[in-house]
Amino acid sequence: MPEYLDTYLEFEDVKNRNPFIGRKPDTSELPDFEINKSRLPEPVWDGHNESVEAYYKAWEIAFSNIFKPTEENGFVSPYIDTAFNGDSFLWDSCFMLMFGKYGDSVFKFQGTLDNFYCNQQPDGFIGRQYHESNGESKFHRFDPVSTGPEIVAWCEWQYYQNYGDKARLRDVYYPLLCYRRWMRNYRRLQDGSYWATGWACGMDNLPRFDLDAVPGVEDWQVRSFHHSYMSWIDANFQALLSCKELLKMAEELDTCDGVDELKKEAEFLTKFINEKMWSDEDNFYYDLRSNGELLKVKCVAAYWGLLAGGVPDERKADFIAHLKNEKEFNRPHRVPSLSADHPEYEESGGYWNGGVWPPTNYMIIRGLTECGEEQLAYDIARNHYENMLEVYCKTGTFFENYAPETANPGNPAKGDFVGWSGIVPISVFIEYILGIRVHAEKDEIVWYVRNLERHGIKKLPIGRDMYADLICEARNGPDEKPKITLKADKPIKLTVIYGENKFEM
């Protein structure tokens, strides 16, 4: 074997402040779904048995995909498998944990990320894909597809909102800060903006590439594996999002470590994106080609800007309007990954050339919620949920992605996919269809009451080993004040919103 020089730029915070490296593996017994079903949050919605059935079916499939670490793979925590090809994927895992957090009383799904943190390299690198057989990274750290998207800090903050687990927040802060530093050191162009590739951004076959910048290569290769020397809009908004989520963590942990660099980076990215990557003509954010021109491909990548808080108030209405446009993103099944007015849009989905994907839809509705567009968030969530449920009722299962024009699986799409598709029958169901959002870090629940039937949820986690039961009795109309019953293991404020009205309990 040849010997190589060690050229890592080593961070002391990886060596001294990453508690996952060298951690003893947790090989405790895995929970059985049927035995533990009664410990999961229990949704209530009179007259909607199919929704409750789909909810538990998603959990059943999810529990069939959990595994222990092994001596061969060197993982440290039991984890949920991505359900794709026997590898653990970083961004798939983040979205799976968006629903997995609701099952924490039975299985700590969040520990899935521990297996990425324990593999962090001295320079902060964390790979996008690890073999579950031997724990090796699929790609060398300098491979253009080796990591991304940068959404792990967002995932950890979402978990913190449900549990207020400051100990975990403290454990993950420095690994995430060093990963942020690696991205800044190795994923930036000379102008300070960020690049990705088709595989690195996770949206493999979108027509986002500049063939003129890479002559002599087949377009599918450039589309999948090369950055085209472009500034990628999602990579830049995700970097901004990561900075902001880490700043929230730093405030909660009362630390100044990394704060100045995060603030400086967030300020730069907000300015760069809005000066260089926005089209006044189209009222949309695009990738930026190396010649300074915008690559005018309208796709869901731009909507990371809502979640990152990177869209100025004066631009939000025009930017969001594309989600309402029936010629673009407002298709029978919302929201296609590629705008319907693009020549490569496929009515059956074509994977990312029009497919409707649970993770990007969740990103969009959460982004709309963050910027105050609650009604549109609900409209999209309801449409997505009802299309998913129709497919479930026909097939008895869930799919990797869905068709944008009909209530059908996408073409192609993996079946029995939980996988990130568990977001819809679990997280979207709880947070948007039932309308219940937990903010354990603030000891608050916000409930958007829209349904007229008796509905709610029991055993909802509101912190570590603390739960709440919430039931709204049936109503005669949307303007009738909801009659709410709340039982909780700790004092918690409940804000109820119905129509234009609200009250607190």
N, C-alpha and C positions, 0 to 999 in steps of 0.2 A: 504494500500500500504506500502511495506517495505521502510525504509529509507536507503539510500546509502551514504557512505562517498564520498565527492568530492575529487577525486584523480587527477584532471587535473594539468599538469605542464603548468601554464598559461604564455603566452607571452604578455608582455605589448604592443607589436606592434599590436596584435589582438584587444586589448581593445581600444587603442588610435589611431590606424592608419588604421583601416578597416572601410572606410566610408560607406560600404554597410549595416553594421549591424545597425538595427533600422531606416533605410532609409524609408521615406514615399513612399508607393506603387504608381507606375505610372499606373493609370487606364484610360488613354486617349483612345480614339476610335482607333480601329485597322484599318489599311488600306485595302481597297478592291483592289484585283488584277486587275480586268478589268479597273477600274478607274485610277489606277496608273501604268499600264503597260508601258505607254509611257515615264515614268520617269526613268525606268530601263536602264542600259547600252544596247545599240542597236547594236548587231553584224551584220556585213555585210560580205557576202561571196557569190558572184554571182554563180548561178548554184547549190547551196547546200541548197535548201529550207528545206530539212528534218532536217538539223543540226540546223537551226534557229528555226524551229518548236519545236524540242526537247528541245532547250534552254528555250523557253517560257513555254513549258509544265512543265518543272521542276520547274520554278518559280510559276506557277499556283498551283501545288501541295504543294509547300513549303508555300505559303500564306494561303492555306486552313488549315495549321497546326499551325498557330500562335494563341496565347491565352493571355488573361490578367491575372495578378496576382489576387488572391482572398483573402478575409479575412480568409478563411479556410486554404489555403496553406501558407500564410505568405510570398509569393514571393514579390519581390520589382519591378520587371521589366516585361513588356510583353516579351514573349519568343516563340521560335519555339519548338514544341513538337518533341520528338525523333521519333514518328510514329511507336512505337514498342508495348508498353503495358500500356500506360497511366502514365508512369514514365519518369522523366528527367534523362538521363544518362550523366555522365561527359564527357566520351571520344567521344560518339556520338555527343554531343553538340559541342565539339571542332572542329570536322570535318565538321559539318553542317555550322559552322561559316566561314570555309574556302571558301565557296561559298557565304554565307550570307553577307559577307563584301561588295560584289558588289551591294547589294540592299540597302545599308545604307541610301540612299537618300529618300527611301520610308518607310523603317522600320529598326530600329536599332537592327538587329539580334544579335549583340555582347552583348546586354543586357541580353541575355539568361544566360550568365555566372554570372551575378549579383546575380541570385537566388541561385547559389552555394556559392558565397562569403558571402552573408548575413546569410548563415547557418554555417559559419565557427565557430568551437568550440574554447574555450579559449586556447587549446594546439596547435591550427593550423590545426586541422583535417577538411577536406572537403570530404564529402561522394561521392561515385561514382553514387548513384542512390537515387532520392527523389520522393516520391509519389506526383503527381500533385494535388491530391484530398485534402490532409491534410498537405503537406510539410514535412512530417517526412522522415528521412533517412531510407532506406530499411534495413540497417545493422548497428549494433553497431560498433563504431569506431575501436574496437579491433578484430572484426571478420576478418579472413584472406582475405575475399573477399570485404572488406568494401570500398576500394578506389582504384584509379588507372584507367588507366595508367597516369603517370605524364607528361602530354603534354600540360597543360593549358598555361604555359609561352610561349611555341612555338606559340600557337593559338593567344595570345595577341600580340606577336611580329609581326605576319603576318598582323594583323589588323593595327598595327602601321605603317607598311611599306606602306599600302594603304592610310592612312589618316594623318600620322604624328601627331596624337592626343596625345600631351604630357600630357594633363590633365587626360585623361584616364590612361595613362601609370603610372602617379603618384598615381592614385587611386588604381591600381591593384598591384603595386610593393610589398607593405608590406603584403597583404593577400597571395600573391604567395610565398614570402620569408618565411612566417610562415608555409605555407603548405609544402614547401621544408624541413623546419626544422622538421615538424611532420614526414615526410617520413624518414628522417635521424634518428630520435629517435625511430621509431617503425617498420620500414620495413627493417632493416639491420640485417645481421647475425653477428656472433662474429668476422669474418674476415673483416668486414666493407663493404661487398658487399650486394646487394639488392635481396630480394625475392618477388615473386608474387604467384598467383595461376591461374588456368585456367580462372576463372571468373574475377579475379583482373586484369589480363593482357588483358582481353577483347576477347581473342581467345579461346572460351570455350572448345572445344573438341579436340584440337591438342594433339597428343600423347607425351606430355611433362610431365612425372611424373616418379618417382622412387618408384615402388611398394615395392621394398625391404626395403625402408626406413620407410614404413608405413604398416607393416604386418597386416593381418586380416580384411582388408577393401576392398570393391569392387573397381576395378580399375577406374570405371567412377567417383566414389566419390573423389578419390585421384586426378584424372585428373582435376576435376572441382574446388574442394574446398580446397585442401591442397597444401602447398608449397614444400613438399617432402624434406625439408631441403636443397633445391638447391639454388644456385645463378642463377637467371633468366637473360638471356642475354638482353632481351628487357628492363626489369626493370632497369638494370645497365646503359644501353645506354640512356634510358629516363631520369634517374637521372643526367647523364652527360649533356644531352641536356638542361634540366631545369636549371642547374647551368650556362651554357653558355648564355642562353637567358636572365636570370636574370642579368648576368654581363653586357650584352648589355644595358639592361634597366637602370642599375645603372649608366653607363657611360652617357647615354642620360639625365638622371635626375641629373647628377653631385652630386651623393651621394656616400659616402663610407660605408654606412650601409650594413652589410652583405657581403661586397666584399671579405674580407680576408677569411671568412669561405667558400665562394663559390669557390674561386680560389684553396684553399687547397683541397676541395672535388673533384673538376674537375681533379686536378693533380693526386690524389689518384686513382680515378676511371679509368682514362686513363691507368695508369700503371697496375692496377689490372686486368682489362679486357684483356689487350694485353699480360700479362704474364700468366694468369690462364685460360682464356676462349677461346683461339685461338688454333686451331689444325693445326700444320705445315703439317701434313699428308694430310689433306683435304682442307687446305686453307679456313677455315670457322670458324665462331664463334658459340659456343654452350653453352647451360646451363651447369653449373658445379655441379656435384653431391657432396653430403657431404663426400664421400670417396676420393675426389680429382680427380675422373675420369670425363671425359666429357660425357654428354648425347647426343649421336650423332644423333640428329634429325634435319635435315636441314629444316628450315622454315623461313618465312619472318621476324620473330622476330629479326634476326641478322642484318637486313638491317637498323634498327634504327641507327646503327653505322655510316652510311654515313651522315645522317642528323645531328648527334651529333658531327661530325668531330673527331670521335674516332678511325678511321682506319689509321694507318701510311701509308705514301706514298708508301713504298716498298711493302705493302700488298694489296693495292687497286686493282691492275689489276687482281691478282689471285682471290681475293674475288668477284669482280664484274663479273668475267668470268662465275660464276655459273648462273647468270641471262641470259647468252647467250647460255647456254648448253641445247640442246633440250631434253636431258634425265632428266633434273632437273626442271628448272623454265621457260625455253623458250618453252612453250606449244602453241598450236594454239591460245588460249586466255591467254595472259600474265597478271599477274604473279600469279600462284597458291600459296596459302598460305602454302602448304606443298609440298616439292620436289617430283616430279613424280617418283623418284626411291625408295621412301619409301613404305613398304608393305601396309600401311594403306591409301595410296593415292587413292582417288575415282575420276573416270573420270567425274562423274556428279557433283562433288563438295563436297558432304558430309559435308556441312557447312565449318568448318575450315580444314577439311582433304583434301584440294585441291581446295576449292572454290576460286574464284577470287573476291577480296573485294575492292571496291573503296577506302576506307580509307588507307589500307596498300599499294595499288598501288600508291596513291597520295604521301604517305610517301616515297616510293622508288624513284619515279621520281623526287621529290623535293630534295631528298638526292643525287641523281646522278647529278642534276644541281649544288648543293652546292659544289660537289667535282670535277666539271669541265667536267663531262661525259655528255655533253649536247646532243650529237647525240643519245646515247643509251636512255637517258631520253625521247627524242622525239619519238624514235622507239617504246618504251614500251607504252608511252602515246597514240600514234596514233593507235597501235594495240588494246589497251584497249578501246579507244574511238570508233573505228570502230565496234568492237564486240558489245559494248553497243548499238550503233546506229542501228545495224542490228536487235537486239532484240527489240529495241523500234519500229522500222518500222513494225515488225511482231505483236507486242502486244499493242502498243500505250502507254506503260508505262515503268517504271524503277523498278529494283529489288535490294533487299538487297545485293545479291552477284550473281555471274555468274559461269557457268560451264567452266572448263579450256580447254576442248577438242572440244567444239562446241559453236556456237553462240546461247546460250540458258540460261535461268535463272538457277541459282544453284539449287541443290536439297538437302535440302529445302532452300527456299528463300521467303521472304515477297515481295508482289507486291505493286505497287503504292507507292514505298518507297522513299520518300524524306523528312526526313532521309538523311544520309550521301551520298547516291547515287547521290544526286544533285551535288556533286563535279565534276562528269564526264561531264554532258551536260553543266555545267556552268564554273567551274574553269579550268578544263582540256581543255575545248573548247577555253576559252579566252587565257590562259597562254601558251598552247602548240600547239593546232591546229591553232589558229590565231597567236600565238606566242608572245603575248603582256604581259609584266611584269611591274608592277608599283613599284617604290621605292620613295614614296612621301617624306619620311624622308630625301632623298638626292636630291629631285626635279629632278628625272630622270625617264624616261621610256626606257626600253630595248625591242626592237622588233626584233624577229627572223623571217624574212620573208622567207617562204618556199613555199607558195602557189602561183600558177601562175594566178589564177583568181583574179579579183578585190576583195579586202577584207579589213577588218579593224573593227573598232568599234566606236560608237558615245556615248557621255555622259559617258565616262569612268571616275570614280572618281579618282582624283589625290590629294586629300586633303579634308578638311572639306568644303563642299559647293563649290568645284571647280572641273571642269570637262575638259575633252579633247576629241576631235574628231580626229581619225587617219584613213586615207584611203590610201591604196596602189593600184595603178592602175594595170590593167592586164599586164602581161609580156609574152614574147615569150619563155623564157627559164630561168632556175635557175641562170644562170650567168649574166643575164641582170640586170643592176642596177635598183632597185625599184624607182619608182616615187611616192613620199610620200607627202601627204597633212596633215599638223598638225595645228589644232586650239585648243588653250588652254586658260583657264581663268587666268593663271599665267605663268611667264617664267619657262620653263622646258626643260631640255636637253633630246633629243631623240637620242639614239644610235641604229642604224639599222644594223643588221647582216644578211648577205645573203651569203650562201656558205662559202668560206674562206675570204670573204671581209666584211668590215664594214665602215660606215661613221656616222658622227654626224650632227645633226640639232639643 
